[in-house]
Amino acid sequence: MNYTASSIARELHLPEPVCPSLPVTDLLIDSRSVTYPSSSLFFALETPQNNGHRYIAPLYDKGVRNFVVTHVPEEMKHVTDANFFIVPDVVKALQSLAGNHRAKFSMPVIAVTGSRGKTTVKEWLYRLLQDDINIVRSPRSYNSQLGVPLSLWQLDESTQLGIFEAGISMPGEMARLHSIVRPDIVLLTNITMEHSGSFSSMHDKCEEKVTMMRDCDVVIYNGDDKLIDDVVSHAGLTAKEIAWSRTDSDRPLFISSIKKADKSTTIAYSYLNITDGELTVPFTADNDIENVIHCLAVMLYLGRTPETIASRMARLSPIGTRLE
C-alpha cells in the first residue's frame, strides 16, 4: 500500500496535514532505529519511564517529518514543514492505523497465542510453508500491544499468508489485538501461569486468550488439556475445531503414537479418520513435540499431504526463545 500524510490523516479521522504529500512507509516507535527518515511516521509513546515527545526535535533534525503526538512540543511549534497528527492516545492510534491496514487485505491470517511456544510455532510454520506461498510473519517476538500492529504493517499486495503472535499481560488486551488482527486461524499453544501479569488464575488467563478465537474460521489446540478444552467448549465459538489428542481417537487429529529415540521422535497420526501419516522430527523434548503437533494440525488444515509434511518436518531446527 502507498500511504501519504494525507491518507494517514484520513485513516485517523484527523484534519488534512500541512504537508499532505509526504510519503509514509515505515512506522517508528524507537528513535534509535531510524532507517528511512523522510518516509517514517513516529509515534511519540508515553510510558512511566520515558516520553517519546522528548525525541521529536532530534528526529526532525535527522529528517523525520511525520509525528503522531498528544501535543506539539513547545520547541517544535514554529516548524512549518512537518506534520503533527494530534490524538488522545498514541498507542490506540498505532493500533487503529494497523487495524485499518490489515482490513484492506483478504489473505488468510494465523494468530498464534498461548503462554509458551508462540515464537517457535510461528517460525516453524514459516519454515514449513515458505516454499509454497509468500508469508509475512511477526519479527522476532513482536506479540505485544505495540509489536502486533508493527507486524501487521508489513502486509502488502504480494502477501499470501500472515502469521502473527499475540501476547497479553492483563485483562482486556486480547480484545484489542483481536480487533486489529482479525484472524482466520487461531492456534492456542498452552496456558501456564508464566508471565501472568494481572491474571488471578489460569482459568481467567485462558478465557482472555480464547477471546482471539471469536469470529475466526478454525481454532487449533490441545484437546487433552482439560482447562483449554473446557474454556473453548463454553466460549460459544462458531469456528471449526481441530483439537488434537493422544487419548481420544474421535478428535479431529488423533496422535496414535509418539516414539522417542536418542535424538529424534516419530509421531503417527490420523486426521479426520481419513488421512493417516507418520513423521520424524529431530527433537525429543515434550514441549518441542507439542509444538510440532500444533504445526502438524495447521499443515493438515491447509491441505498439505502427509508426504510433504514429513519431508519438511524432518528439516526443522530449534528456535531461540526470543530469536536473539
C-alpha positions in Angstrom: 0.0 0.0 0.0 1.1 3.5 -0.8 0.4 5.9 2.1 0.8 9.7 2.3 0.4 12.0 5.2 -3.0 12.9 3.8 -4.2 9.3 3.7 -2.8 8.7 7.2 -4.9 11.7 8.4 -8.0 10.2 6.9 -7.3 6.8 8.5 -7.0 8.5 11.9 -10.0 10.8 11.2 -7.9 13.9 11.5 -7.8 17.2 9.5 -5.6 17.5 6.4 -2.0 17.9 7.4 0.2 20.9 6.4 2.4 18.7 4.2 -0.2 16.2 2.7 2.0 14.6 0.0 4.8 13.4 2.3 5.1 9.6 1.9 4.6 7.2 4.8 6.2 3.7 4.5 7.6 2.9 8.0 6.1 3.1 11.5 8.6 4.1 14.1 8.4 3.9 17.9 12.1 3.8 18.7 14.0 7.0 17.9 17.2 5.0 17.7 16.1 2.8 14.8 15.5 5.3 12.0 16.2 3.8 8.6 14.1 5.9 6.2 13.6 9.2 8.0 11.8 11.0 5.2 9.1 8.4 4.9 8.8 7.4 8.6 5.8 8.1 10.9 7.0 8.4 14.5 4.6 7.6 17.4 5.5 9.6 20.5 4.7 6.9 23.1 4.5 7.9 26.8 5.4 5.4 29.5 6.2 5.7 33.2 9.9 5.6 32.3 10.0 7.8 29.2 8.2 10.2 26.9 8.5 9.9 23.1 7.8 13.6 22.7 11.3 14.3 24.0 12.8 12.8 20.8 10.7 14.7 18.3 13.2 17.5 17.8 16.2 15.2 17.4 14.2 13.1 14.9 13.3 16.2 13.0 17.0 17.0 12.7 17.5 13.6 11.2 14.9 14.2 8.6 11.7 12.7 10.1 8.7 14.8 9.2 5.6 12.9 10.3 4.7 12.6 14.0 1.8 11.1 16.0 1.6 13.0 19.2 -0.7 14.0 22.1 0.6 17.6 21.9 3.2 19.5 19.9 6.3 20.2 22.0 7.0 23.9 22.6 10.3 23.8 20.7 8.5 22.4 17.6 5.6 24.9 17.3 7.4 27.1 14.9 8.0 24.2 12.4 6.1 24.5 9.1 7.5 21.6 7.1 6.4 18.7 9.3 3.1 17.0 10.1 1.8 16.6 13.7 -1.1 14.2 14.0 -2.6 15.1 17.4 -4.5 12.2 19.0 -5.8 11.5 22.5 -3.9 8.1 22.8 -0.8 7.4 20.7 -1.0 3.6 21.3 -4.6 3.4 20.2 -3.8 5.5 17.1 -1.0 3.0 16.2 -3.4 0.1 16.7 -6.1 1.8 14.7 -3.8 2.5 11.8 -2.5 -1.0 11.7 -6.0 -2.5 12.0 -7.3 -0.4 9.1 -4.3 -1.5 7.1 -5.0 -5.2 7.9 -8.6 -4.8 6.8 -7.5 -3.9 3.3 -6.3 -7.4 2.6 -8.2 -10.7 2.3 -5.4 -13.3 2.6 -5.7 -15.8 5.5 -4.1 -14.8 8.8 -3.0 -17.1 11.5 -2.8 -15.9 15.1 -0.6 -17.8 17.5 -1.3 -17.2 21.2 -0.6 -19.1 24.4 1.8 -18.9 27.3 4.8 -20.6 25.7 5.9 -21.7 22.3 4.4 -18.9 20.3 7.6 -17.8 18.6 8.7 -21.4 17.9 5.4 -22.3 16.3 5.3 -19.1 14.3 8.8 -19.6 13.0 8.3 -23.3 12.3 5.1 -22.6 10.4 7.0 -20.1 8.3 9.7 -22.6 7.5 7.2 -25.3 6.7 5.1 -23.2 4.3 7.5 -20.7 2.8 8.3 -22.9 -0.2 4.6 -22.6 -1.3 3.5 -19.1 -0.6 4.6 -15.6 0.2 4.4 -15.2 4.0 4.5 -12.2 6.3 5.2 -13.0 10.0 5.9 -11.2 13.2 9.5 -10.2 13.5 11.3 -11.9 16.4 8.8 -12.0 19.3 6.7 -9.0 18.3 3.5 -10.0 20.1 2.6 -7.1 22.3 0.1 -4.2 22.0 2.9 -2.4 20.1 4.5 -5.4 18.4 1.4 -6.7 16.8 0.5 -3.5 14.9 4.1 -3.1 13.8 3.9 -6.7 12.4 0.6 -6.1 10.6 2.1 -3.1 8.8 4.3 -5.5 6.8 1.3 -6.8 4.9 1.2 -5.9 1.2 -0.4 -6.9 -2.1 2.1 -9.8 -2.5 1.3 -11.4 0.8 -0.5 -14.7 0.6 -0.5 -15.6 4.3 0.1 -13.8 7.6 1.4 -15.5 10.8 1.3 -13.3 13.9 2.0 -13.9 17.5 -0.4 -12.4 20.1 0.7 -12.0 23.7 -1.0 -10.4 26.7 -0.2 -9.3 30.2 -3.5 -8.1 31.6 -7.3 -8.4 31.0 -8.7 -6.6 28.0 -5.6 -6.7 25.9 -6.6 -9.6 23.7 -9.8 -8.0 22.6 -7.8 -5.0 21.3 -5.4 -7.3 19.4 -8.3 -9.4 18.1 -9.9 -6.3 16.6 -6.8 -5.4 14.6 -5.5 -8.9 13.6 -8.9 -10.3 12.5 -7.5 -13.9 12.3 -8.9 -16.7 10.2 -7.0 -19.4 12.1 -6.2 -19.2 15.8 -3.7 -21.6 17.4 -3.6 -21.8 21.2 -0.3 -23.4 22.3 -0.8 -23.8 26.1 -1.7 -22.0 29.3 0.6 -21.6 32.2 1.0 -19.0 35.0 4.2 -17.9 33.4 4.1 -14.1 32.6 0.6 -14.0 34.1 0.7 -10.3 35.0 -2.6 -9.2 36.3 -4.4 -12.5 35.9 -5.6 -14.1 39.2 -5.9 -17.6 37.8 -5.1 -19.8 34.8 -8.8 -20.0 34.0 -9.1 -16.2 33.7 -5.9 -16.1 31.6 -7.3 -18.9 29.3 -10.6 -17.1 28.9 -8.7 -14.0 27.8 -6.6 -15.9 25.3 -9.7 -17.5 23.8 -11.0 -14.0 23.0 -8.7 -14.2 20.0 -10.8 -17.1 18.7 -14.0 -15.1 18.2 -15.3 -14.9 14.6 -12.4 -17.0 13.1 -12.8 -20.0 10.8 -10.9 -22.6 12.7 -9.3 -23.0 16.1 -6.4 -25.4 16.9 -5.5 -26.5 20.4 -4.5 -29.5 22.6 -7.8 -31.3 23.3 -6.1 -33.3 26.2 -5.6 -30.0 28.1 -8.7 -30.0 30.3 -8.5 -26.3 31.1 -8.3 -25.2 27.5 -10.9 -27.8 26.3 -13.3 -26.6 29.0 -12.9 -22.9 28.3 -13.1 -23.4 24.5 -16.2 -25.6 24.7 -18.0 -22.9 26.9 -16.9 -20.0 24.8 -19.8 -20.2 22.3 -17.4 -20.2 19.3 -18.7 -20.8 15.8 -15.3 -21.8 14.4 -14.4 -25.3 13.3 -12.3 -27.0 15.9 -9.2 -29.0 15.4 -8.5 -30.3 18.9 -5.7 -32.8 18.8 -5.5 -35.7 21.3 -3.2 -38.6 22.3 -6.1 -40.4 24.0 -9.3 -39.7 22.1 -9.5 -41.2 18.6 -12.7 -39.3 17.9 -10.8 -36.0 17.9 -10.1 -34.4 14.5 -6.4 -35.1 14.9 -5.5 -38.2 16.8 -1.9 -38.8 17.7 -1.8 -42.6 17.7 1.8 -43.0 18.9 4.9 -41.0 19.9 8.1 -42.9 19.9 11.3 -41.3 21.1 14.8 -42.3 20.1 18.1 -40.8 21.2 17.9 -37.6 19.1 14.6 -37.9 17.3 10.9 -38.6 17.7 8.5 -40.4 15.4 4.8 -39.3 15.5 2.0 -41.3 13.9 -1.4 -39.7 13.4 -4.9 -39.9 11.9 -6.7 -36.8 10.6 -10.5 -36.7 10.4 -10.4 -40.5 10.3 -9.4 -40.2 6.6 -5.7 -39.3 6.4 -3.0 -41.3 8.2 0.6 -40.3 8.4 3.9 -40.5 10.2 6.7 -38.1 10.6 10.1 -37.9 12.3 11.5 -34.8 13.9 15.0 -34.1 15.3 13.6 -33.4 18.8 12.8 -35.3 21.9 11.7 -32.7 24.5 8.0 -32.7 25.3 7.5 -29.0 24.6 9.1 -29.4 21.2 6.8 -32.4 20.4 3.8 -30.4 21.4 4.8 -27.5 19.1 5.4 -29.9 16.3 1.8 -31.3 16.7 0.4 -27.8 16.6 2.2 -27.2 13.3 1.0 -30.5 12.0 -2.6 -29.5 12.6 -2.1 -26.3 10.7 -0.4 -28.1 7.8 -3.2 -30.7 7.5 -5.9 -28.0 7.6 -4.1 -26.1 4.8 -4.2 -29.2 2.7 -0.5 -30.3 2.7 0.0 -34.0 2.1 1.5 -36.4 4.8 4.5 -36.9 2.5 5.1 -33.2 2.2 4.7 -32.7 5.9 7.0 -35.5 6.8 9.7 -34.2 4.4 9.6 -30.7 5.7 9.2 -31.6 9.4 12.4 -33.6 9.2 14.3 -30.4 8.4 13.2 -28.3 11.4 15.7 -27.0 13.9 15.5 -25.3 17.3 14.4 -21.7 17.6 15.9 -19.3 20.2 13.3 -18.3 22.8 13.5 -14.6 21.8 15.3 -15.1 18.5 18.2 -13.1 19.9 
